[in-house]
Amino acid sequence: HLRIQGDAVDALQLRFILDWNSQAHRPQFEYDEKYFPKKNKSFGNAPIQIAASGPASDWHQIEYGYTKMIMSAKKSVYLQSPYFIPDNSYVNAIKIAAKSGVDVHLMIPCKPDHPLVYWATFSNASDLLSSGVKIYTYENGF
């Protein structure tokens, strides 16, 4: 778990409202100061950047960022996801990294919370394994 305090909370709150409003079929949230209370305390100086890539976004900022990191890796890549359902470009980036000598590891859950997601997650496994990706399953639950 992660606790975020300070100004970054406002960015997360705004992202939630924008995503909610882009998908809601009921009255939408209006911008209201009650959702963005004033902060009277400093919480430290650790830098943080919120990378937003929601359902209404044409720019897949998070996906592109991960793809760039995978393609830039020289030594190793460790990936872990409960819902590993990548598109072709992401799969290709992982395969290229593995075939280029990068030590690529992927951990996915052994026990599904939904059968379709489970099969979608495992649909790329043999292709990735044949490219040299090491795949692990998490056994202690979802």
N, C-alpha and C positions, 0 to 999 in steps of 0.2 A: 504494500500500500504506500501511497505517497500523499503527503499533505502539502498543499501549496498555500502560501499566505502572501499578502501584499498586492501590488499592482497587477500581477499576472492573473489573479482571480478575476479581475474585471474583464480581461481578454477572454478567459474561459467562459464567463457568464454571458458576454456578448456573443460568442460563438454558439453557445447553446441556444440563445434566443433566435439568432439568425437561422440556424438549422431547424429549430422547431417551427418557426414561421414559414420556412420554405416547404414544409411537409404537412403542416397541420390542416385538418379539415374542420376545424372549429375556430372560435375566436382566437386571434393571434395575440401574442404579447406585444404590448406597446413599450417603447423605451421609457423607463421610469427610474428615477433616482433611488427608489427603495431597493432596486436590484443591484445598485452600485453604491453601497454605503461608504461614507468618508472613512479614511484610515488615519487614525491618530498615532499610529505606532509604526516604527520601522522594524522590519522583520529580518534584516540582514542584507547582504550585498551579493548573493549568488545570482549570476545572470540566468535568465530564462527567456526562451522565445516560444511562443505558442504557434505551432505550424498548423494552420487550418486548411482542411480540405473536405468540405461538407457536401451534402447531396445537391446543393444548388451551385456548386463551384465547377467551372469548366477547366480549371487548372488543378491537376492532381499533384499538389505540392508534396504531400507526404510520400506518395508512391514514387515520384521522381527523385526525391531525396534518398529514399532507401535504395533505389536502383543505382543512383550515382555512387553511394557508399559501397555497394556490392561490386560495382565495376571498378572502383578505385582500390579495392582491397589488394594488398600485396601478400599477406601472410595467412589470415584466417577470417572467416565470417561465421558468426553464430546467430541463428535465427530461431525464434520460439513464437508460436502462435496457436491459440485455441481454434482459430478458424483460418487455416491456411488455404485460401482459394485465390491463387494469383492469376493474373492474366498472362498471355503468352510472352509479352516483353519482360515481365518480371521473372518468369521461369527461364527464359533465355539468358537473362543476366546471371542468374544463379548457375546455370549450366556452363556458361562461358567462364565464369570465375573458377568453377571446379576443374574444368578442362585446362585452365591456364595454370594449374598448380596451386591454387588457393585452397586451403583446408576448410571446406564448407560443412557445417553441421546444422541440422534442422531438427527441432523437437516439436512434436505434435501430440495431442492427447490420445491415449489408448482407448478411453471410454468416451463415446460420443454423447452429446446432449441432444443431438438431433440426427437421425439417420442420413438425411440428404447432405447435411454439412459434413458428416463423417466420410461419406463416399466421395464427395467433392474434394475433401482434403487429401484422401488417399489416391485420387485419380492421377496425380502427377508423380507419385512415389517411385514407380518403376523407372520412369524416364529420368528422374533426378538421380536415383541410385546408379543407373547405368552411366551417368555422367561423372560419377565419383563423389556425389554428395552423401554424407553419412547421416542417416535418419534414425532418430531415437523416438520412442513413445514414452510419454509420461504415464506411469502406472498407478499413481496414488490419487486417482480421481480426475475430474475434469479440470 
